[in-house]
Amino acid sequence: MPFRIVALLILVATTSLATDPVGYSIDLSKASSGFDGSSCWVHARAGMLRDSSKSADGQATAVMTTQKLLLSGSDIFYALNELRSNDGGLTWTAPERIESFARETFFGADVPLPTGADIAPHLLQPGDQTTVCDFVPKWHAQSGQLLGIGQTVWYRNNKVMHVRPRGIAYAVFDSQAGNWAKWKCVDLPKDLKFQCAGSGSQQRVDLPNGDVLVPVYHKEPLAGQYASTVCRCSFDGDTLKYIEHGSELTISVKRGLYEPSVTKFGDRFFLTLRNDDHGYVTASRDGLQYSEAKRWTFDDGTDLGNYNTQQHWVTHSDGLFLVYTRKGADNDHVFRHRAPLFIAQVDPGKLHVIRSTERILVAERGARLGNFGITDVSADEVWVTVTEWMQPVGVEKHGSDNTIWVARIKWETPNRLASE
């Protein structure tokens, strides 16, 4: 039989297997709850300390980061806090402030600069402040380090600056000291488009040689539209270093394509992207060069209904899943329809969501659930962590109380990739 026919048959068989239902259960628990009426926890995401800090029964320690948001403003974030769990996410410590992520102040170009201020100091004024937001911790196996990646945000008079630098911020958890080291910014090429380049709320892929595929969105500071790309970086346990980046993806719709997340399933890489009007998806053979992005749809051709918010991947060796929010779920009272939180299996060949597999991960209680994280815990388990974001004012009337939810997905068939 000719090679091309054999290859085609293998591709068809592989695609068919990848759409067979993958069984799992969902256990939902609370890491924290309680609402003070003026601020709320957001961006709760967890990483695992694989080779250290294990409990007596052998459970790896989970480190979850989150930060306070001021309700009277827009995206007014303060220093990251952390919670820890030694019992598989059943119980967590109370949030504790991480001092290395305290806000830093710009006093002028003639004095020592805050971290990341050198990206575009001409955009800053004395008194401007910066910190890290949209932070995502994940274990880096090659270095044996918990590496967190996010982005910088700048404030003037405690309001997000419209024209500002943006950098790819990262930090390493020091297992010996038991805390996070001082954060840094990735040194990107000096192109104008990289003066506003971030990697917030992303999912990355760590390659077998230790290199890291970091999804990034960028634009010139005065531009209104973002493009997304994937940067390949080296990481030696201390420094995340830019090597190259791939195709730059955008569309001429409002803010373009941004907040990308990448995963690897089988022999391909998949990128999901945010747009103001629709979620988008694309695929790649090498993780850097991607085909033109297409709108997320269900398998019946109808629009997924996700818009102006993130989507993220849950990846099992036998199936690829998308976690998302959408319209059309009796949720018109929820800001941008960002709750409930759904999960469904994806057809990796046709790049659409299989409607019959859709399930609710976290139910809506008025508050939005759009900024969430994915944690690969073991061959048997994946977590989705999310906070009830208490804006706009009054969402608590539907029952929300700023709970940090941990949705523990337990596979019926162990994930072969996670155990290798």
Sequence and secondary structure as in RCSB ss.txt:
>XXXX:A:sequence
MPFRIVALLILVATTSLATDPVGYSIDLSKASSGFDGSSCWVHARAGMLRDSSKSADGQATAVMTTQKLLLSGSD
IFYALNELRSNDGGLTWTAPERIESFARETFFGADVPLPTGADIAPHLLQPGDQTTVCDFVPKWHAQSGQLLGIG
QTVWYRNNKVMHVRPRGIAYAVFDSQAGNWAKWKCVDLPKDLKFQCAGSGSQQRVDLPNGDVLVPVYHKEPLAGQ
YASTVCRCSFDGDTLKYIEHGSELTISVKRGLYEPSVTKFGDRFFLTLRNDDHGYVTASRDGLQYSEAKRWTFDD
GTDLGNYNTQQHWVTHSDGLFLVYTRKGADNDHVFRHRAPLFIAQVDPGKLHVIRSTERILVAERGARLGNFGIT
DVSADEVWVTVTEWMQPVGVEKHGSDNTIWVARIKWETPNRLASE
>XXXX:A:secstr
  HHHHHHHHHHHHHHHHTS   EEEEEEEEE    SSEEEEEEEEEEE SSS  TTS  EEEEEEEEEETTSSS
 EEEEEEEEESSTTSS    EE GGGS EE   TTS   TTGGG GGG  TT EEEEEEEEEEEETTTTEEEEEE
EEEEEETTEE SS  B EEEEEEETTTTEE   EE    S GGGGEEE TT   EE TTS EEEEEEEE TT S 
BEEEEEEEEE SS EEEEEE   B  SSTTBSEEEEEEEETTEEEEEEE SS  EEEEESSSS B   EE BBTT
S B    SS  EEEEETTEEEEEE  S SS TTSGGG  SEEEEEEETTTTEE GGG EEEE  SSSB  SEEEE
EEETTEEEEEEE B  STTGGGGT    EEEEEEEESS  HHHH 
